[in-house]
Amino acid sequence: MADITLISGSTLGSAEYVAEHLAEKLEEAGYATATLHGPALADLSDSGIWLVVSSTHGAGELPDNLQPFFNALSAQRPDLSAVRYGAIGIGSREYDTFCGAIDKIEALLTELGARRIGETLRINVLDHEIPEDPAEIWLSHWQKLLN
């Protein structure tokens, strides 16, 4: 089975909780995982499978703990053509920048050659008090696309 690196960016902790929950589910299914909250670029391999979970704050901004990672990707521009990724955004539809952070991350990953697996999940916190629930449903479908 593939190794999956879960990358989370969170202001209040919801994306971290989702990433940790999904890591548990992936491990139960036989995958090896590593979960990194606001990683340094040096902490990641430039190949393999990444699952990025990010909340959005302010006017579509990245969480503070994920901004250095994003800045390093932007500045160093590594070749990510050997990376496949999944993406989950968490935000509120009350804002016109709903899930803006995951949109920015996805745009940069694609620009650097990474290929998305499946559709991006955008969780509206107004509809889902516990964001782990829709994320777990999404994961059951996403896992089938990994082979």
N, CA, C and O atoms as a GROMACS GRO file, in nm:
protein
  588
    1MET      N    1   0.084  -0.119   0.000
    1MET     CA    2   0.000   0.000   0.000
    1MET      C    3   0.088   0.125   0.000
    1MET      O    4   0.202   0.123   0.046
    2ALA      N    5   0.033   0.232  -0.051
    2ALA     CA    6   0.105   0.358  -0.062
    2ALA      C    7   0.117   0.427   0.073
    2ALA      O    8   0.031   0.412   0.160
    3ASP      N    9   0.222   0.501   0.089
    3ASP     CA   10   0.234   0.588   0.205
    3ASP      C   11   0.163   0.718   0.172
    3ASP      O   12   0.170   0.767   0.060
    4ILE      N   13   0.094   0.772   0.271
    4ILE     CA   14   0.020   0.896   0.250
    4ILE      C   15   0.064   0.996   0.355
    4ILE      O   16   0.064   0.967   0.475
    5THR      N   17   0.101   1.114   0.311
    5THR     CA   18   0.139   1.222   0.401
    5THR      C   19   0.022   1.318   0.410
    5THR      O   20  -0.020   1.377   0.310
    6LEU      N   21  -0.030   1.334   0.532
    6LEU     CA   22  -0.139   1.429   0.554
    6LEU      C   23  -0.078   1.560   0.601
    6LEU      O   24   0.000   1.563   0.695
    7ILE      N   25  -0.116   1.667   0.534
    7ILE     CA   26  -0.065   1.801   0.563
    7ILE      C   27  -0.183   1.885   0.608
    7ILE      O   28  -0.281   1.896   0.534
    8SER      N   29  -0.175   1.943   0.726
    8SER     CA   30  -0.288   2.024   0.772
    8SER      C   31  -0.244   2.165   0.804
    8SER      O   32  -0.133   2.190   0.851
    9GLY      N   33  -0.336   2.256   0.778
    9GLY     CA   34  -0.319   2.395   0.815
    9GLY      C   35  -0.445   2.440   0.884
    9GLY      O   36  -0.554   2.429   0.828
   10SER      N   37  -0.431   2.490   1.007
   10SER     CA   38  -0.550   2.519   1.086
   10SER      C   39  -0.527   2.640   1.175
   10SER      O   40  -0.418   2.660   1.228
   11THR      N   41  -0.632   2.719   1.190
   11THR     CA   42  -0.626   2.832   1.283
   11THR      C   43  -0.684   2.792   1.418
   11THR      O   44  -0.625   2.824   1.522
   12LEU      N   45  -0.796   2.725   1.418
   12LEU     CA   46  -0.862   2.687   1.543
   12LEU      C   47  -0.857   2.537   1.571
   12LEU      O   48  -0.912   2.491   1.671
   13GLY      N   49  -0.793   2.460   1.486
   13GLY     CA   50  -0.775   2.318   1.511
   13GLY      C   51  -0.861   2.224   1.430
   13GLY      O   52  -0.835   2.103   1.430
   14SER      N   53  -0.963   2.274   1.360
   14SER     CA   54  -1.054   2.182   1.290
   14SER      C   55  -0.983   2.102   1.180
   14SER      O   56  -1.009   1.983   1.166
   15ALA      N   57  -0.895   2.163   1.104
   15ALA     CA   58  -0.825   2.090   0.998
   15ALA      C   59  -0.730   1.986   1.058
   15ALA      O   60  -0.712   1.879   1.001
   16GLU      N   61  -0.671   2.018   1.172
   16GLU     CA   62  -0.585   1.920   1.239
   16GLU      C   63  -0.666   1.798   1.282
   16GLU      O   64  -0.622   1.685   1.265
   17TYR      N   65  -0.784   1.823   1.340
   17TYR     CA   66  -0.869   1.712   1.384
   17TYR      C   67  -0.910   1.626   1.265
   17TYR      O   68  -0.910   1.503   1.274
   18VAL      N   69  -0.946   1.690   1.154
   18VAL     CA   70  -0.986   1.615   1.035
   18VAL      C   71  -0.868   1.531   0.985
   18VAL      O   72  -0.886   1.413   0.954
   19ALA      N   73  -0.750   1.591   0.976
   19ALA     CA   74  -0.632   1.518   0.927
   19ALA      C   75  -0.601   1.398   1.016
   19ALA      O   76  -0.573   1.289   0.966
   20GLU      N   77  -0.605   1.418   1.147
   20GLU     CA   78  -0.577   1.307   1.239
   20GLU      C   79  -0.682   1.196   1.228
   20GLU      O   80  -0.648   1.078   1.234
   21HIS      N   81  -0.807   1.235   1.214
   21HIS     CA   82  -0.915   1.136   1.199
   21HIS      C   83  -0.896   1.056   1.070
   21HIS      O   84  -0.910   0.934   1.070
   22LEU      N   85  -0.864   1.124   0.961
   22LEU     CA   86  -0.846   1.055   0.834
   22LEU      C   87  -0.722   0.967   0.836
   22LEU      O   88  -0.722   0.860   0.774
   23ALA      N   89  -0.618   1.009   0.906
   23ALA     CA   90  -0.499   0.925   0.919
   23ALA      C   91  -0.535   0.794   0.989
   23ALA      O   92  -0.489   0.687   0.948
   24GLU      N   93  -0.616   0.801   1.094
   24GLU     CA   94  -0.661   0.680   1.164
   24GLU      C   95  -0.736   0.588   1.068
   24GLU      O   96  -0.713   0.467   1.065
   25LYS      N   97  -0.827   0.646   0.990
   25LYS     CA   98  -0.907   0.567   0.896
   25LYS      C   99  -0.819   0.503   0.789
   25LYS      O  100  -0.839   0.387   0.752
   26LEU      N  101  -0.722   0.578   0.739
   26LEU     CA  102  -0.630   0.524   0.638
   26LEU      C  103  -0.546   0.411   0.695
   26LEU      O  104  -0.523   0.310   0.628
   27GLU      N  105  -0.499   0.427   0.818
   27GLU     CA  106  -0.419   0.323   0.881
   27GLU      C  107  -0.502   0.197   0.904
   27GLU      O  108  -0.452   0.085   0.887
   28GLU      N  109  -0.629   0.214   0.943
   28GLU     CA  110  -0.718   0.099   0.958
   28GLU      C  111  -0.734   0.024   0.827
   28GLU      O  112  -0.756  -0.098   0.825
   29ALA      N  113  -0.724   0.098   0.715
   29ALA     CA  114  -0.737   0.036   0.582
   29ALA      C  115  -0.604  -0.019   0.530
   29ALA      O  116  -0.599  -0.072   0.419
   30GLY      N  117  -0.497  -0.007   0.610
   30GLY     CA  118  -0.370  -0.066   0.571
   30GLY      C  119  -0.267   0.030   0.514
   30GLY      O  120  -0.159  -0.014   0.473
   31TYR      N  121  -0.296   0.157   0.509
   31TYR     CA  122  -0.202   0.255   0.457
   31TYR      C  123  -0.108   0.301   0.570
   31TYR      O  124  -0.147   0.306   0.686
   32ALA      N  125   0.014   0.333   0.532
   32ALA     CA  126   0.107   0.397   0.626
   32ALA      C  127   0.089   0.547   0.610
   32ALA      O  128   0.084   0.598   0.498
   33THR      N  129   0.078   0.618   0.720
   33THR     CA  130   0.057   0.763   0.712
   33THR      C  131   0.157   0.839   0.798
   33THR      O  132   0.216   0.785   0.892
   34ALA      N  133   0.174   0.964   0.762
   34ALA     CA  134   0.246   1.061   0.846
   34ALA      C  135   0.160   1.186   0.844
   34ALA      O  136   0.115   1.229   0.737
   35THR      N  137   0.138   1.245   0.960
   35THR     CA  138   0.055   1.366   0.968
   35THR      C  139   0.143   1.481   1.012
   35THR      O  140   0.206   1.476   1.117
   36LEU      N  141   0.144   1.586   0.930
   36LEU     CA  142   0.227   1.704   0.957
   36LEU      C  143   0.138   1.826   0.965
   36LEU      O  144   0.069   1.859   0.869
   37HIS      N  145   0.141   1.894   1.078
   37HIS     CA  146   0.063   2.016   1.096
   37HIS      C  147   0.154   2.135   1.068
   37HIS      O  148   0.245   2.165   1.146
   38GLY      N  149   0.128   2.202   0.957
   38GLY     CA  150   0.212   2.317   0.920
   38GLY      C  151   0.355   2.276   0.897
   38GLY      O  152   0.445   2.327   0.964
   39PRO      N  153   0.381   2.184   0.803
   39PRO     CA  154   0.517   2.131   0.784
   39PRO      C  155   0.611   2.231   0.718
   39PRO      O  156   0.569   2.327   0.653
   40ALA      N  157   0.739   2.204   0.736
   40ALA     CA  158   0.842   2.273   0.657
   40ALA      C  159   0.853   2.195   0.526
   40ALA      O  160   0.830   2.074   0.523
   41LEU      N  161   0.887   2.262   0.418
   41LEU     CA  162   0.900   2.196   0.288
   41LEU      C  163   1.001   2.083   0.296
   41LEU      O  164   0.984   1.979   0.232
   42ALA      N  165   1.107   2.100   0.375
   42ALA     CA  166   1.210   1.998   0.390
   42ALA      C  167   1.157   1.870   0.454
   42ALA      O  168   1.220   1.765   0.443
   43ASP      N  169   1.042   1.879   0.522
   43ASP     CA  170   0.983   1.762   0.588
   43ASP      C  171   0.913   1.668   0.490
   43ASP      O  172   0.876   1.557   0.528
   44LEU      N  173   0.896   1.711   0.366
   44LEU     CA  174   0.816   1.635   0.270
   44LEU      C  175   0.901   1.579   0.156
   44LEU      O  176   0.999   1.640   0.113
   45SER      N  177   0.860   1.462   0.110
   45SER     CA  178   0.920   1.403  -0.008
   45SER      C  179   0.858   1.470  -0.131
   45SER      O  180   0.742   1.512  -0.127
   46ASP      N  181   0.935   1.480  -0.239
   46ASP     CA  182   0.881   1.538  -0.362
   46ASP      C  183   0.820   1.430  -0.451
   46ASP      O  184   0.813   1.444  -0.573
   47SER      N  185   0.778   1.321  -0.386
   47SER     CA  186   0.704   1.216  -0.457
   47SER      C  187   0.607   1.152  -0.359
   47SER      O  188   0.618   1.171  -0.238
   48GLY      N  189   0.513   1.075  -0.412
   48GLY     CA  190   0.418   1.007  -0.326
   48GLY      C  191   0.282   1.073  -0.325
   48GLY      O  192   0.246   1.148  -0.416
   49ILE      N  193   0.206   1.043  -0.219
   49ILE     CA  194   0.068   1.091  -0.208
   49ILE      C  195   0.057   1.185  -0.089
   49ILE      O  196   0.094   1.150   0.024
   50TRP      N  197   0.006   1.303  -0.115
   50TRP     CA  198  -0.021   1.401  -0.011
   50TRP      C  199  -0.172   1.417   0.001
   50TRP      O  200  -0.244   1.413  -0.099
   51LEU      N  201  -0.219   1.436   0.123
   51LEU     CA  202  -0.358   1.472   0.147
   51LEU      C  203  -0.356   1.602   0.226
   51LEU      O  204  -0.318   1.603   0.343
   52VAL      N  205  -0.396   1.711   0.161
   52VAL     CA  206  -0.388   1.844   0.221
   52VAL      C  207  -0.525   1.883   0.276
   52VAL      O  208  -0.626   1.878   0.205
   53VAL      N  209  -0.527   1.921   0.404
   53VAL     CA  210  -0.650   1.963   0.471
   53VAL      C  211  -0.623   2.103   0.526
   53VAL      O  212  -0.534   2.121   0.610
   54SER      N  213  -0.700   2.201   0.480
   54SER     CA  214  -0.675   2.338   0.525
   54SER      C  215  -0.804   2.413   0.553
   54SER      O  216  -0.900   2.406   0.477
   55SER      N  217  -0.803   2.484   0.664
   55SER     CA  218  -0.911   2.577   0.690
   55SER      C  219  -0.875   2.709   0.620
   55SER      O  220  -0.763   2.725   0.570
   56THR      N  221  -0.969   2.800   0.617
   56THR     CA  222  -0.948   2.932   0.559
   56THR      C  223  -0.982   3.034   0.666
   56THR      O  224  -1.078   3.017   0.740
   57HIS      N  225  -0.904   3.140   0.673
   57HIS     CA  226  -0.940   3.246   0.767
   57HIS      C  227  -0.927   3.381   0.697
   57HIS      O  228  -0.867   3.391   0.590
   58GLY      N  229  -0.983   3.482   0.759
   58GLY     CA  230  -0.977   3.616   0.701
   58GLY      C  231  -1.042   3.619   0.564
   58GLY      O  232  -1.147   3.558   0.542
   59ALA      N  233  -0.980   3.689   0.473
   59ALA     CA  234  -1.032   3.705   0.337
   59ALA      C  235  -0.973   3.598   0.245
   59ALA      O  236  -0.906   3.629   0.146
   60GLY      N  237  -1.001   3.471   0.280
   60GLY     CA  238  -0.952   3.362   0.197
   60GLY      C  239  -0.806   3.327   0.220
   60GLY      O  240  -0.742   3.270   0.132
   61GLU      N  241  -0.755   3.361   0.336
   61GLU     CA  242  -0.613   3.342   0.364
   61GLU      C  243  -0.582   3.204   0.420
   61GLU      O  244  -0.668   3.136   0.476
   62LEU      N  245  -0.455   3.165   0.401
   62LEU     CA  246  -0.407   3.041   0.459
   62LEU      C  247  -0.390   3.056   0.609
   62LEU      O  248  -0.364   3.166   0.657
   63PRO      N  249  -0.406   2.948   0.683
   63PRO     CA  250  -0.378   2.954   0.827
   63PRO      C  251  -0.230   2.989   0.849
   63PRO      O  252  -0.145   2.957   0.767
   64ASP      N  253  -0.202   3.056   0.959
   64ASP     CA  254  -0.065   3.098   0.988
   64ASP      C  255   0.034   2.982   0.987
   64ASP      O  256   0.147   2.999   0.942
   65ASN      N  257  -0.008   2.864   1.036
   65ASN     CA  258   0.087   2.754   1.042
   65ASN      C  259   0.116   2.690   0.905
   65ASN      O  260   0.210   2.612   0.893
   66LEU      N  261   0.038   2.722   0.804
   66LEU     CA  262   0.061   2.667   0.670
   66LEU      C  263   0.126   2.769   0.576
   66LEU      O  264   0.176   2.732   0.470
   67GLN      N  265   0.125   2.896   0.614
   67GLN     CA  266   0.181   3.001   0.528
   67GLN      C  267   0.330   2.981   0.498
   67GLN      O  268   0.370   3.000   0.383
   68PRO      N  269   0.415   2.944   0.596
   68PRO     CA  270   0.557   2.922   0.562
   68PRO      C  271   0.578   2.810   0.460
   68PRO      O  272   0.665   2.822   0.374
   69PHE      N  273   0.501   2.704   0.469
   69PHE     CA  274   0.507   2.594   0.372
   69PHE      C  275   0.471   2.646   0.233
   69PHE      O  276   0.541   2.618   0.136
   70PHE      N  277   0.361   2.720   0.224
   70PHE     CA  278   0.316   2.776   0.098
   70PHE      C  279   0.421   2.871   0.040
   70PHE      O  280   0.450   2.868  -0.080
   71ASN      N  281   0.478   2.957   0.126
   71ASN     CA  282   0.581   3.051   0.082
   71ASN      C  283   0.704   2.978   0.029
   71ASN      O  284   0.762   3.019  -0.071
   72ALA      N  285   0.744   2.870   0.097
   72ALA     CA  286   0.861   2.793   0.054
   72ALA      C  287   0.835   2.727  -0.082
   72ALA      O  288   0.921   2.727  -0.169
   73LEU      N  289   0.715   2.670  -0.099
   73LEU     CA  290   0.679   2.613  -0.229
   73LEU      C  291   0.686   2.719  -0.339
   73LEU      O  292   0.739   2.694  -0.447
   74SER      N  293   0.631   2.836  -0.309
   74SER     CA  294   0.629   2.945  -0.407
   74SER      C  295   0.770   2.991  -0.443
   74SER      O  296   0.799   3.018  -0.560
   75ALA      N  297   0.857   3.000  -0.344
   75ALA     CA  298   0.993   3.051  -0.366
   75ALA      C  299   1.085   2.946  -0.429
   75ALA      O  300   1.160   2.977  -0.522
   76GLN      N  301   1.080   2.824  -0.378
   76GLN     CA  302   1.174   2.721  -0.424
   76GLN      C  303   1.126   2.648  -0.550
   76GLN      O  304   1.207   2.595  -0.625
   77ARG      N  305   0.995   2.647  -0.573
   77ARG     CA  306   0.935   2.589  -0.692
   77ARG      C  307   0.988   2.449  -0.726
   77ARG      O  308   1.039   2.426  -0.836
   78PRO      N  309   0.976   2.355  -0.631
   78PRO     CA  310   1.024   2.219  -0.659
   78PRO      C  311   0.939   2.151  -0.766
   78PRO      O  312   0.823   2.186  -0.787
   79ASP      N  313   0.999   2.053  -0.832
   79ASP     CA  314   0.925   1.973  -0.930
   79ASP      C  315   0.841   1.872  -0.853
   79ASP      O  316   0.896   1.782  -0.789
   80LEU      N  317   0.710   1.886  -0.858
   80LEU     CA  318   0.620   1.796  -0.786
   80LEU      C  319   0.546   1.701  -0.879
   80LEU      O  320   0.438   1.652  -0.846
   81SER      N  321   0.604   1.675  -0.996
   81SER     CA  322   0.535   1.590  -1.093
   81SER      C  323   0.522   1.446  -1.045
   81SER      O  324   0.444   1.369  -1.102
   82ALA      N  325   0.594   1.408  -0.941
   82ALA     CA  326   0.581   1.273  -0.885
   82ALA      C  327   0.489   1.271  -0.762
   82ALA      O  328   0.482   1.171  -0.691
   83VAL      N  329   0.420   1.383  -0.738
   83VAL     CA  330   0.326   1.392  -0.625
   83VAL      C  331   0.184   1.384  -0.679
   83VAL      O  332   0.148   1.453  -0.774
   84ARG      N  333   0.103   1.299  -0.614
   84ARG     CA  334  -0.041   1.298  -0.637
   84ARG      C  335  -0.101   1.345  -0.505
   84ARG      O  336  -0.048   1.315  -0.398
   85TYR      N  337  -0.211   1.417  -0.513
   85TYR     CA  338  -0.266   1.473  -0.389
   85TYR      C  339  -0.419   1.474  -0.388
   85TYR      O  340  -0.485   1.473  -0.492
   86GLY      N  341  -0.471   1.477  -0.267
   86GLY     CA  342  -0.612   1.501  -0.242
   86GLY      C  343  -0.622   1.630  -0.163
   86GLY      O  344  -0.526   1.671  -0.099
   87ALA      N  345  -0.738   1.693  -0.168
   87ALA     CA  346  -0.751   1.823  -0.102
   87ALA      C  347  -0.887   1.836  -0.034
   87ALA      O  348  -0.991   1.800  -0.089
   88ILE      N  349  -0.881   1.889   0.089
   88ILE     CA  350  -1.002   1.916   0.166
   88ILE      C  351  -0.992   2.058   0.221
   88ILE      O  352  -0.895   2.092   0.289
   89GLY      N  353  -1.091   2.139   0.190
   89GLY     CA  354  -1.098   2.275   0.243
   89GLY      C  355  -1.209   2.285   0.346
   89GLY      O  356  -1.314   2.222   0.332
   90ILE      N  357  -1.186   2.365   0.448
   90ILE     CA  358  -1.286   2.387   0.552
   90ILE      C  359  -1.309   2.536   0.564
   90ILE      O  360  -1.214   2.613   0.578
   91GLY      N  361  -1.435   2.578   0.558
   91GLY     CA  362  -1.464   2.720   0.568
   91GLY      C  363  -1.613   2.744   0.588
   91GLY      O  364  -1.690   2.651   0.613
   92SER      N  365  -1.651   2.869   0.576
   92SER     CA  366  -1.791   2.908   0.592
   92SER      C  367  -1.840   2.974   0.464
   92SER      O  368  -1.777   3.065   0.412
   93ARG      N  369  -1.954   2.926   0.414
   93ARG     CA  370  -2.014   2.984   0.293
   93ARG      C  371  -2.064   3.126   0.316
   93ARG      O  372  -2.106   3.193   0.221
   94GLU      N  373  -2.062   3.172   0.439
   94GLU     CA  374  -2.101   3.311   0.466
   94GLU      C  375  -2.005   3.409   0.398
   94GLU      O  376  -2.039   3.525   0.377
   95TYR      N  377  -1.887   3.361   0.363
   95TYR     CA  378  -1.784   3.446   0.304
   95TYR      C  379  -1.769   3.415   0.156
   95TYR      O  380  -1.778   3.299   0.115
   96ASP      N  381  -1.745   3.518   0.076
   96ASP     CA  382  -1.727   3.495  -0.067
   96ASP      C  383  -1.592   3.431  -0.098
   96ASP      O  384  -1.566   3.392  -0.211
   97THR      N  385  -1.507   3.420   0.002
   97THR     CA  386  -1.378   3.353  -0.014
   97THR      C  387  -1.382   3.213   0.047
   97THR      O  388  -1.281   3.162   0.095
   98PHE      N  389  -1.500   3.150   0.044
   98PHE     CA  390  -1.522   3.016   0.099
   98PHE      C  391  -1.414   2.921   0.049
   98PHE      O  392  -1.397   2.903  -0.072
   99CYS      N  393  -1.342   2.860   0.141
   99CYS     CA  394  -1.236   2.764   0.111
   99CYS      C  395  -1.128   2.823   0.019
   99CYS      O  396  -1.067   2.751  -0.061
  100GLY      N  397  -1.104   2.951   0.032
  100GLY     CA  398  -1.003   3.017  -0.050
  100GLY      C  399  -0.863   2.964  -0.028
  100GLY      O  400  -0.782   2.963  -0.121
  101ALA      N  401  -0.832   2.919   0.093
  101ALA     CA  402  -0.698   2.868   0.121
  101ALA      C  403  -0.668   2.742   0.040
  101ALA      O  404  -0.562   2.731  -0.021
  102ILE      N  405  -0.761   2.647   0.039
  102ILE     CA  406  -0.735   2.524  -0.035
  102ILE      C  407  -0.729   2.553  -0.185
  102ILE      O  408  -0.656   2.485  -0.257
  103ASP      N  409  -0.804   2.651  -0.233
  103ASP     CA  410  -0.796   2.689  -0.374
  103ASP      C  411  -0.656   2.740  -0.409
  103ASP      O  412  -0.602   2.706  -0.514
  104LYS      N  413  -0.598   2.821  -0.320
  104LYS     CA  414  -0.462   2.873  -0.344
  104LYS      C  415  -0.360   2.761  -0.342
  104LYS      O  416  -0.270   2.757  -0.426
  105ILE      N  417  -0.373   2.671  -0.245
  105ILE     CA  418  -0.279   2.559  -0.234
  105ILE      C  419  -0.288   2.471  -0.358
  105ILE      O  420  -0.185   2.434  -0.415
  106GLU      N  421  -0.409   2.438  -0.400
  106GLU     CA  422  -0.427   2.354  -0.518
  106GLU      C  423  -0.369   2.418  -0.643
  106GLU      O  424  -0.304   2.351  -0.723
  107ALA      N  425  -0.392   2.546  -0.660
  107ALA     CA  426  -0.339   2.615  -0.778
  107ALA      C  427  -0.186   2.605  -0.782
  107ALA      O  428  -0.128   2.582  -0.887
  108LEU      N  429  -0.123   2.623  -0.666
  108LEU     CA  430   0.023   2.617  -0.662
  108LEU      C  431   0.073   2.474  -0.684
  108LEU      O  432   0.168   2.453  -0.759
  109LEU      N  433   0.010   2.376  -0.620
  109LEU     CA  434   0.052   2.238  -0.640
  109LEU      C  435   0.042   2.197  -0.787
  109LEU      O  436   0.132   2.133  -0.840
  110THR      N  437  -0.068   2.235  -0.851
  110THR     CA  438  -0.086   2.203  -0.993
  110THR      C  439   0.019   2.272  -1.078
  110THR      O  440   0.074   2.213  -1.171
  111GLU      N  441   0.046   2.398  -1.047
  111GLU     CA  442   0.148   2.474  -1.119
  111GLU      C  443   0.285   2.406  -1.110
  111GLU      O  444   0.364   2.412  -1.204
  112LEU      N  445   0.311   2.340  -0.997
  112LEU     CA  446   0.440   2.274  -0.975
  112LEU      C  447   0.441   2.129  -1.024
  112LEU      O  448   0.539   2.058  -1.005
  113GLY      N  449   0.332   2.087  -1.088
  113GLY     CA  450   0.329   1.957  -1.153
  113GLY      C  451   0.257   1.847  -1.078
  113GLY      O  452   0.243   1.736  -1.131
  114ALA      N  453   0.209   1.872  -0.956
  114ALA     CA  454   0.137   1.769  -0.880
  114ALA      C  455   0.002   1.743  -0.948
  114ALA      O  456  -0.056   1.831  -1.010
  115ARG      N  457  -0.046   1.619  -0.933
  115ARG     CA  458  -0.172   1.579  -0.995
  115ARG      C  459  -0.274   1.545  -0.886
  115ARG      O  460  -0.248   1.465  -0.797
  116ARG      N  461  -0.390   1.608  -0.897
  116ARG     CA  462  -0.495   1.584  -0.799
  116ARG      C  463  -0.562   1.449  -0.823
  116ARG      O  464  -0.585   1.408  -0.937
  117ILE      N  465  -0.593   1.383  -0.714
  117ILE     CA  466  -0.668   1.257  -0.717
  117ILE      C  467  -0.812   1.290  -0.677
  117ILE      O  468  -0.834   1.337  -0.565
  118GLY      N  469  -0.906   1.267  -0.764
  118GLY     CA  470  -1.046   1.290  -0.731
  118GLY      C  471  -1.082   1.437  -0.718
  118GLY      O  472  -1.006   1.526  -0.754
  119GLU      N  473  -1.200   1.459  -0.665
  119GLU     CA  474  -1.252   1.595  -0.648
  119GLU      C  475  -1.211   1.652  -0.513
  119GLU      O  476  -1.188   1.577  -0.418
  120THR      N  477  -1.201   1.782  -0.505
  120THR     CA  478  -1.172   1.850  -0.379
  120THR      C  479  -1.300   1.854  -0.295
  120THR      O  480  -1.408   1.884  -0.345
  121LEU      N  481  -1.284   1.825  -0.167
  121LEU     CA  482  -1.396   1.836  -0.074
  121LEU      C  483  -1.390   1.974  -0.010
  121LEU      O  484  -1.287   2.015   0.043
  122ARG      N  485  -1.502   2.046  -0.016
  122ARG     CA  486  -1.514   2.176   0.050
  122ARG      C  487  -1.622   2.163   0.156
  122ARG      O  488  -1.740   2.146   0.125
  123ILE      N  489  -1.582   2.171   0.283
  123ILE     CA  490  -1.673   2.152   0.394
  123ILE      C  491  -1.719   2.287   0.446
  123ILE      O  492  -1.639   2.371   0.486
  124ASN      N  493  -1.850   2.308   0.445
  124ASN     CA  494  -1.909   2.429   0.499
  124ASN      C  495  -1.940   2.402   0.647
  124ASN      O  496  -2.023   2.318   0.680
  125VAL      N  497  -1.872   2.475   0.734
  125VAL     CA  498  -1.890   2.451   0.878
  125VAL      C  499  -2.030   2.484   0.925
  125VAL      O  500  -2.071   2.440   1.032
  126LEU      N  501  -2.105   2.562   0.848
  126LEU     CA  502  -2.243   2.592   0.884
  126LEU      C  503  -2.334   2.471   0.864
  126LEU      O  504  -2.438   2.459   0.929
  127ASP      N  505  -2.294   2.382   0.775
  127ASP     CA  506  -2.371   2.261   0.748
  127ASP      C  507  -2.322   2.140   0.828
  127ASP      O  508  -2.397   2.046   0.851
  128HIS      N  509  -2.197   2.144   0.870
  128HIS     CA  510  -2.135   2.029   0.936
  128HIS      C  511  -2.064   2.073   1.063
  128HIS      O  512  -1.951   2.123   1.059
  129GLU      N  513  -2.131   2.054   1.174
  129GLU     CA  514  -2.072   2.091   1.303
  129GLU      C  515  -1.946   2.010   1.331
  129GLU      O  516  -1.852   2.059   1.395
  130ILE      N  517  -1.944   1.885   1.284
  130ILE     CA  518  -1.827   1.799   1.300
  130ILE      C  519  -1.772   1.771   1.160
  130ILE      O  520  -1.823   1.684   1.090
  131PRO      N  521  -1.669   1.844   1.117
  131PRO     CA  522  -1.618   1.830   0.980
  131PRO      C  523  -1.556   1.693   0.951
  131PRO      O  524  -1.537   1.657   0.835
  132GLU      N  525  -1.525   1.617   1.056
  132GLU     CA  526  -1.472   1.483   1.034
  132GLU      C  527  -1.574   1.393   0.963
  132GLU      O  528  -1.536   1.302   0.890
  133ASP      N  529  -1.703   1.419   0.985
  133ASP     CA  530  -1.807   1.333   0.927
  133ASP      C  531  -1.809   1.338   0.774
  133ASP      O  532  -1.798   1.233   0.711
  134PRO      N  533  -1.822   1.456   0.710
  134PRO     CA  534  -1.819   1.456   0.563
  134PRO      C  535  -1.682   1.417   0.508
  134PRO      O  536  -1.672   1.361   0.399
  135ALA      N  537  -1.576   1.446   0.584
  135ALA     CA  538  -1.442   1.409   0.539
  135ALA      C  539  -1.426   1.257   0.534
  135ALA      O  540  -1.363   1.204   0.442
  136GLU      N  541  -1.482   1.189   0.631
  136GLU     CA  542  -1.473   1.042   0.633
  136GLU      C  543  -1.551   0.981   0.517
  136GLU      O  544  -1.505   0.884   0.457
  137ILE      N  545  -1.666   1.036   0.485
  137ILE     CA  546  -1.744   0.988   0.370
  137ILE      C  547  -1.664   1.010   0.241
  137ILE      O  548  -1.655   0.920   0.157
  138TRP      N  549  -1.608   1.129   0.226
  138TRP     CA  550  -1.527   1.161   0.108
  138TRP      C  551  -1.408   1.065   0.098
  138TRP      O  552  -1.376   1.016  -0.011
  139LEU      N  553  -1.343   1.037   0.211
  139LEU     CA  554  -1.225   0.951   0.212
  139LEU      C  555  -1.257   0.811   0.160
  139LEU      O  556  -1.175   0.751   0.090
  140SER      N  557  -1.374   0.760   0.192
  140SER     CA  558  -1.410   0.625   0.146
  140SER      C  559  -1.412   0.618  -0.007
  140SER      O  560  -1.380   0.514  -0.064
  141HIS      N  561  -1.450   0.725  -0.072
  141HIS     CA  562  -1.450   0.730  -0.218
  141HIS      C  563  -1.309   0.758  -0.272
  141HIS      O  564  -1.267   0.700  -0.372
  142TRP      N  565  -1.237   0.848  -0.205
  142TRP     CA  566  -1.103   0.889  -0.249
  142TRP      C  567  -1.006   0.771  -0.246
  142TRP      O  568  -0.924   0.757  -0.336
  143GLN      N  569  -1.015   0.688  -0.144
  143GLN     CA  570  -0.926   0.573  -0.131
  143GLN      C  571  -0.934   0.482  -0.253
  143GLN      O  572  -0.832   0.426  -0.295
  144LYS      N  573  -1.052   0.467  -0.310
  144LYS     CA  574  -1.069   0.379  -0.426
  144LYS      C  575  -0.993   0.430  -0.548
  144LYS      O  576  -0.966   0.353  -0.640
  145LEU      N  577  -0.957   0.557  -0.550
  145LEU     CA  578  -0.888   0.617  -0.663
  145LEU      C  579  -0.736   0.606  -0.651
  145LEU      O  580  -0.663   0.644  -0.743
  146LEU      N  581  -0.688   0.554  -0.538
  146LEU     CA  582  -0.544   0.552  -0.514
  146LEU      C  583  -0.470   0.444  -0.592
  146LEU      O  584  -0.350   0.457  -0.615
  147ASN      N  585  -0.537   0.340  -0.633
  147ASN     CA  586  -0.469   0.229  -0.700
  147ASN      C  587  -0.450   0.252  -0.848
  147ASN      O  588  -0.395   0.168  -0.918
   0.00000   0.00000   0.00000
